[in-house]
Each structure stands twice: as structure tokens, then as C-alpha cells.
Amino acid sequence: MVDFVSTLRSAQIVPVIRHRDPEIALKACDLLAEAGIRALEITTTVPAAALISELRQRHPDICTGAGTVLDADQADTVLAAGAEFVVSPCWSDAAAREAGAAKVPYLPGAMTPGEVHHHAEIGAAEIKIFPADAAGGPGFLKAVKSVFPNLALMPTGGVSPDTAQTYLNAGALCVGMGGNLLPAQALEAGHIDLARSQINASLTAASFQSSQRKRILS
């Protein structure tokens, strides 16, 4: 579990991939891998199992997990596909049970200090603050960290390139970021170079750093 937390701390940004077309989602993941991203969350609102399985083969060095997992069937499906962590928007007994049986980290969502405390007591590997922007943004996260200084928190929901570093400075282990890191219109139109530029611009604005990214941009 310590290794998993260290992995996400090093990753800094976890793109949350959500698109109706798995081919578009896969292209976005390939570009994110090229840009130096070290972790990905694939939501069950796309054909997550097939995409997770493909990504584990194409990018074995990236920590690939499943998001929006709400029940045992979804958890079993993504775990069988090779998901390395399981994320829910709230606590799910069934998802937590399946992830625990598979010895895979479980990251439930929380929006209040009470939920954060509950999830930590039951053994969440990390807690997703969701929806982070609506909960109060970086100020809320900082307040939560002041009373739970030892908990690993990942704000997700409304996190933008402009606010990502502020969340990290407020104590986030890493941040989950969605639409800004999946340039859907460019990819749908087949403009790969434009999509690549948009991803790199978002990561630059978010002050994202990695040794691989420095090599790519140098």
C-alpha cells in the first residue's frame, strides 16, 4: 500500500478518462503516456475492462485503475481486466469488498469530514475528495488536511490546469483531472497533433513535471 501511495504522489496528476468511444479514449491515453503521465483512471462509463486490459499491455509502466465503480459486478469485471486500483464516487461496501479480496487499493469518494473519517477508519487506501470544486476547492482540502494530516487525499471533480498546483500545495497527494486532459473534439476530428498540443498545454499550465515529460519537451 505504501508503494501505491508513493506511486500516486509521484504521478501528481491522474487523468480521469471518460468517453463514449473507446478508440478515442485509447488515443487520449497513448498521448498522455507520451507526455509522461504515470497513472490513469478509466471510468466504467466507457467499456473500461477492454480498455484497461489494452493499456496494461501497451503501457505496463503506468498505474492503471478503474473509476465510477459502484457494485460488485463492476469491480469484478475491472479487476479481472487488470485494474491496479478501484475508485468510487462514494463508499461502496461491495466494491470495497471485491477490491480487498483482490488485494487492490480502494479509493472511495467523500465530500464531508465525516465521510473522510468513515472511509479512513474502514481502511481506504486513499480518499477521493469529490466533487472537489463543489466541496470548496483547495481551501476545503487544506481544512480537511489540517484535521487529517496523515490521510492521502485525491481531489477530483472540477480540478483544472489553473487549480491543480493549488490543490497539491494544499496537501493533496495527487489530483484527478478529467476533460482538460481528454481533448475530445480534436481526437474525434482526427487531429492528433492538435490533441497532443492541447494535452501538453494543460499539463504545462498545471505545472506538471516528470523526467519523461522533460525529455519529450526538450
C-alpha positions as CSV (number, residue, x, y, z in Angstrom):
1,M,0.0,0.0,0.0
2,V,2.9,2.4,0.7
3,D,4.2,1.7,-2.8
4,F,0.8,2.6,-4.2
5,V,0.6,5.9,-2.3
6,S,4.2,6.7,-3.4
7,T,3.2,5.9,-7.0
8,L,0.3,8.4,-7.0
9,R,2.4,11.0,-5.1
10,S,5.0,10.7,-7.9
11,A,2.2,10.8,-10.6
12,Q,0.9,14.2,-9.4
13,I,-2.0,14.1,-11.9
14,V,-4.3,11.2,-12.5
15,P,-6.3,11.7,-15.8
16,V,-9.8,10.5,-15.5
17,I,-10.7,9.1,-18.9
18,R,-14.4,9.2,-19.8
19,H,-15.6,9.0,-23.4
20,R,-18.3,7.1,-25.2
21,D,-15.8,5.9,-27.9
22,P,-13.1,3.5,-26.5
23,E,-10.9,4.3,-29.5
24,I,-10.9,8.0,-28.7
25,A,-10.2,7.1,-25.1
26,L,-7.3,4.9,-26.1
27,K,-5.8,7.6,-28.3
28,A,-6.0,10.1,-25.4
29,C,-4.3,7.6,-23.1
30,D,-1.5,7.0,-25.6
31,L,-0.9,10.7,-25.8
32,L,-1.0,11.1,-22.0
33,A,1.6,8.3,-21.7
34,E,3.8,10.0,-24.3
35,A,3.5,13.2,-22.2
36,G,4.8,11.4,-19.1
37,I,1.6,10.7,-17.1
38,R,2.3,7.8,-14.7
39,A,-1.3,6.9,-13.6
40,L,-4.7,6.7,-15.4
41,E,-8.2,6.2,-14.2
42,I,-10.6,4.6,-16.7
43,T,-14.3,5.1,-15.8
44,T,-16.8,2.3,-16.1
45,T,-18.9,4.7,-18.2
46,V,-16.7,3.6,-21.2
47,P,-16.0,-0.1,-21.9
48,A,-13.5,0.0,-19.1
49,A,-12.5,-3.6,-18.9
50,A,-11.3,-3.9,-22.5
51,L,-9.5,-0.5,-22.3
52,I,-7.8,-1.3,-19.0
53,S,-6.6,-4.7,-20.4
54,E,-5.2,-3.0,-23.6
55,L,-3.5,-0.3,-21.6
56,R,-1.8,-2.8,-19.2
57,Q,-0.3,-4.3,-22.3
58,R,0.6,-1.1,-24.1
59,H,1.8,0.9,-21.1
60,P,2.8,-1.6,-18.3
61,D,4.8,1.2,-16.5
62,I,1.6,3.2,-16.0
63,C,-0.5,2.5,-12.9
64,T,-4.0,1.9,-14.5
65,G,-7.1,1.8,-12.4
66,A,-10.9,1.9,-12.8
67,G,-13.3,4.7,-11.8
68,T,-17.0,5.0,-11.1
69,V,-17.1,1.5,-9.8
70,L,-20.4,1.2,-7.9
71,D,-21.0,-2.5,-7.3
72,A,-19.5,-6.0,-7.1
73,D,-20.1,-6.9,-10.8
74,Q,-18.3,-3.8,-12.0
75,A,-15.5,-4.3,-9.5
76,D,-15.1,-8.0,-10.6
77,T,-15.0,-7.0,-14.2
78,V,-12.4,-4.3,-14.0
79,L,-10.3,-6.4,-11.6
80,A,-10.3,-9.3,-14.0
81,A,-9.1,-6.9,-16.7
82,G,-6.1,-5.9,-14.6
83,A,-7.2,-2.7,-12.8
84,E,-4.5,-1.8,-10.3
85,F,-6.8,0.4,-8.2
86,V,-10.6,0.9,-7.9
87,V,-12.2,4.3,-7.4
88,S,-15.9,5.0,-6.5
89,P,-17.6,8.4,-6.2
90,C,-18.8,7.4,-2.7
91,W,-18.3,4.4,-0.3
92,S,-19.5,1.1,-1.8
93,D,-19.4,-1.9,0.5
94,A,-19.5,-4.3,-2.5
95,A,-16.7,-2.6,-4.4
96,A,-14.5,-2.3,-1.3
97,R,-15.1,-6.0,-0.5
98,E,-14.1,-7.1,-4.0
99,A,-11.1,-4.8,-4.2
100,G,-9.9,-6.0,-0.7
101,A,-10.3,-9.7,-1.8
102,A,-8.1,-9.0,-4.8
103,K,-5.6,-7.0,-2.6
104,V,-6.1,-4.0,-4.8
105,P,-6.3,-0.4,-3.3
106,Y,-9.8,1.0,-3.0
107,L,-10.3,4.8,-3.3
108,P,-13.8,5.9,-2.3
109,G,-15.2,9.4,-2.7
110,A,-16.0,11.7,0.2
111,M,-17.4,15.3,0.4
112,T,-17.5,15.9,4.1
113,P,-15.1,15.4,7.1
114,G,-17.4,12.7,8.4
115,E,-17.2,10.7,5.2
116,V,-13.4,11.2,5.1
117,H,-13.2,9.8,8.7
118,H,-15.5,6.9,8.0
119,H,-13.6,5.8,4.9
120,A,-10.2,6.1,6.6
121,E,-11.5,4.0,9.6
122,I,-12.7,1.3,7.3
123,G,-9.3,1.1,5.5
124,A,-9.5,3.1,2.3
125,A,-6.0,3.2,0.7
126,E,-6.6,6.8,-0.3
127,I,-9.7,9.0,-0.3
128,K,-11.1,10.8,-3.3
129,I,-12.4,14.3,-2.4
130,F,-15.4,14.5,-4.8
131,P,-16.7,16.7,-6.2
132,A,-13.7,18.8,-5.1
133,D,-14.6,22.1,-6.6
134,A,-18.2,22.0,-5.3
135,A,-16.9,20.9,-1.9
136,G,-15.0,24.1,-1.5
137,G,-11.9,23.8,-3.7
138,P,-8.3,24.0,-2.4
139,G,-9.4,25.8,0.7
140,F,-11.7,22.9,1.7
141,L,-8.9,20.4,1.1
142,K,-6.5,22.4,3.2
143,A,-9.0,22.5,6.0
144,V,-9.6,18.7,5.8
145,K,-5.8,18.1,5.8
146,S,-5.4,20.2,8.9
147,V,-7.5,17.7,10.9
148,F,-6.5,14.6,9.0
149,P,-2.8,15.3,8.3
150,N,-1.8,11.7,7.7
151,L,-4.5,10.8,5.2
152,A,-3.8,10.5,1.4
153,L,-6.4,12.7,-0.4
154,M,-7.0,13.0,-4.1
155,P,-9.3,15.9,-5.1
156,T,-11.3,15.2,-8.3
157,G,-14.2,17.0,-9.9
158,G,-13.7,20.5,-11.3
159,V,-9.9,20.4,-11.0
160,S,-8.4,22.4,-13.8
161,P,-4.9,23.2,-15.0
162,D,-5.2,26.5,-13.2
163,T,-6.1,24.9,-9.8
164,A,-4.1,21.6,-9.9
165,Q,-1.0,23.0,-8.3
166,T,-3.0,24.9,-5.7
167,Y,-4.6,21.6,-4.6
168,L,-1.1,20.0,-4.4
169,N,0.2,22.9,-2.4
170,A,-2.8,22.5,0.0
171,G,-1.8,18.9,0.8
172,A,-3.3,16.7,-2.0
173,L,-1.4,13.5,-2.6
174,C,-2.3,13.9,-6.3
175,V,-5.2,15.3,-8.3
176,G,-7.7,13.7,-10.6
177,M,-8.4,15.7,-13.8
178,G,-10.9,15.0,-16.5
179,G,-11.9,16.9,-19.6
180,N,-8.9,19.1,-19.8
181,L,-6.8,16.1,-20.4
182,L,-9.0,14.4,-23.0
183,P,-9.2,16.8,-26.0
184,A,-12.3,15.1,-27.4
185,Q,-13.1,17.4,-30.3
186,A,-9.5,17.3,-31.7
187,L,-9.4,13.5,-31.4
188,E,-12.8,13.0,-32.8
189,A,-11.7,15.0,-35.9
190,G,-8.5,13.0,-36.2
191,H,-6.3,16.0,-35.3
192,I,-3.7,14.1,-33.3
193,D,-1.0,16.8,-33.3
194,L,-3.6,19.3,-32.1
195,A,-4.7,16.9,-29.3
196,R,-1.1,16.4,-28.3
197,S,-0.6,20.2,-28.1
198,Q,-3.7,20.7,-26.1
199,I,-2.7,17.9,-23.6
200,N,0.8,19.4,-23.3
201,A,-0.6,22.9,-22.8
202,S,-2.9,21.7,-20.0
203,L,-0.1,19.8,-18.3
204,T,2.2,22.8,-18.6
205,A,-0.5,25.1,-17.1
206,A,-0.9,22.6,-14.2
207,S,2.9,22.8,-13.5
208,F,3.1,19.1,-14.1
209,Q,6.7,17.8,-14.0
210,S,8.2,14.4,-14.7
211,S,11.6,13.3,-16.0
212,Q,9.9,11.7,-19.0
213,R,8.0,14.9,-19.8
214,K,11.2,17.0,-19.6
215,R,12.9,14.7,-22.1
216,I,9.9,14.9,-24.5
217,L,9.7,18.7,-24.3
218,S,13.5,19.3,-24.5
